[in-house]
Amino acid sequence: GGRIKVYWENNSGPDISLLEVLEDQEVNTIKLTPSHLALFHGRDLSNSSIEKMIVGGEDLKVQLAKAIKNNLPDNLKIYNEYGPTEATVGCIVTEYDVDRHVGKSVPIGMPIDHMQALVLDSYRNLVPKGVVGELYLSGVGLAEGYVNAPQLTEEKFLEHPYINGSKLYRTGDLARLNNDNEYEYLGRTDDQVKLRGHRIELSEVESNLSSHPGIENCAVVLIAERKTISPNEIVNCVQCGLPSNYPDTDFDTSGICQLCRAFDSYKNKAERYFKNDDELVRLLTSKRGQNPNYDCISLLSGGKDSTYVLARLINMGLKVLAFTMDNGYISEQAKSNIDRIVRKLGVDHVYGETPHMNEIFVDSLHRHHNVCNGCFKTIYTLSTKIALEKKIPFIVTGLSRGHFIETRLTEELFSEVNLETQNIDATILEARKLYHQESDAVKKLLDVSIFDDNTVFEKVAFVDFYRYSDVSLEDMLVYLKEKVGWIRPTDTGRSTNCLINQVGIYVHKKEMGYSNYAFPYSWDVRLGHKTRNESLAEINEIIDESEVKRIMEEIGYDKSEDDWENTDKLVAYYTGNPEISVLELRKFVSRKLPSYMVPTVFKHLSEIPLTNNGKVDRKTLKNLNSVQLSMDTPYT
């Protein structure tokens, strides 16, 4: 007989443990889910000792089975197995046949000896071949019921309508019988969702999407509407001002939010990440041999934060080239501030621009519900090009400490007993590399070839000024008034320098139900940069809706009030070729499915999250946010 080899889960999780099975050459049979099978995709398996793969628990796509079969020794057999615990697990099975199984999914096959399968309609009548119904099981492998759960037993274990004295187990799975008399698994009955009056089988959307040649694995979920809280119902944390309409916000009986409570436990560690002015000067002057004219580029938008950065860098005796991204919506008063201040400080200054900004804004609104993401990535790209051309080793940003937490730092990064800030820096750098590889409008419309070679991140480093300089908003404004002559713009509709920023705020509130500044500003308060009242004043600034709608039309953003009334949407997550455009995927699915079944959002992931049982973790997908380190930040 055979023997069982146990692989203990290591610190990297079950996925890595699974890959060890391939490496040690001691196992010839493995049982796993399709999601785990997808981890083998693209790996060299030609020398593997695996002879049999028993796959179950999820729909097995033909494309995945074929790819694995082609990448393993010829003697490999892949069995697609179906069976719930109530039927002693495996009770329907087929061997994958590359010539016979050419549809979207591999059938689950035929029942094993002494087991039966029926496909019934909602009235428990048999359905014809090819018609979808619910799968029921019977036979000697069936359980008697659930221990100490008589009601559930009665609901699931029914009297057999055709065999007296026998039981029938209701699986809750959808299936049909094909022309080869094999059963096809079509997903869970509870995978059926309702969107704008239409009933949709998520598995059907997944099956069609997965047939695209560039997709390895996919999962589609319905993201439910976020109920908007009326402004007069919103309460704010008594310490930081975080509003109750921010997702998953929880207040204790004292009115303090969970983020403030948690921060108290690692505040001392977090403070070790921040440094001082002397360390900043040493860093920015450490490569003066590369360029005798400039120590760094300072990103200058005309707003208070970036203007303070430039002024302080000059005050520190550094040689600075100021860079401003003219996105077409910098206010005239902000431009006057910029031109006047660079003259007063005596610094060289360049404007950057691209004719593609409107397309980048629209893409950013669709992807991130704001304009800042796209604009900021454009700024990074263009300023890096200048830094490379002029051999300037550093680019200094004006991100506030609150935005560090939003985009760079998480509670998990401070969990180490012996915190090493260089480990955090290394994590951030790796995230930056991935960030510049993301397929979006910036990558498609601008020349981003400089990021193809990772040595660019050695030649040009980004430095966050406010990591080194701790200043309150009040002290900053006094300095700007007395030392620089900065004047707050009054022609933008709010306290920013950019006319289009209010479009991003408006769209974010409509689609997400809260201000995109709520989270970072709450951290600015926690970290002492601004007071609670100062934060709330900025978050609650009035938006000029008529101006917002004018700009939306001007840039070609076509969302309407009707679109925002019901924000439920299908979101498709996939692994595979990251270069596939959203437009291509949408067109591909549209040729196969009616418009109401086409996902609104397509999001590439490096891997689909799995549960401990190796199945797609749909709960995680429904709550999945943009990667925190993807620079979801404004340019201030």
Secondary structure by P-SEA (a helix, b strand, c coil): cbbbbbbccccccaaaaaaaaaccccccbbbbcccccccccccccccccccbbbbccccccaaaaaaaaaaccccbbbbbbbbccccccccbbbccccccccccccccccccccbbbbbbccccccccccbbbbbbbbcccccccccccaaaaaaccccccccccbbbbbccbbbbbccccbbbbccccccccccccccccaaaaaaaaacccccccbbbbbbccccccccccccccccccccccccccccccccccaaaaaaaacaaaaaaacccaaaaaaaaaccccccccccccccccccaaaaaaaaaaaaaccbbbbbbbccccccaaaaaaaaaaaaaabbbbbbbbbcaaaaaaaaaaaacccaaaaaaaaaaaaaaaaaaaacccbbbbbccaaaaaaccccccccccccccaaaaaaaaaaaaaaaaaccccccccccccccccccccccbbbbcccccccccaaaaaaaaaccccccccccccccccccaaaaaaaaaaaacccccaaaaaaaaaaaccccaaaaaaaaacccaaaaaaaaaaaaccccccccccccbbbbbbbbccccccaaaaaaaaaacccccccccbbbbbcccccccccccaaaaaaaccccccccccccc
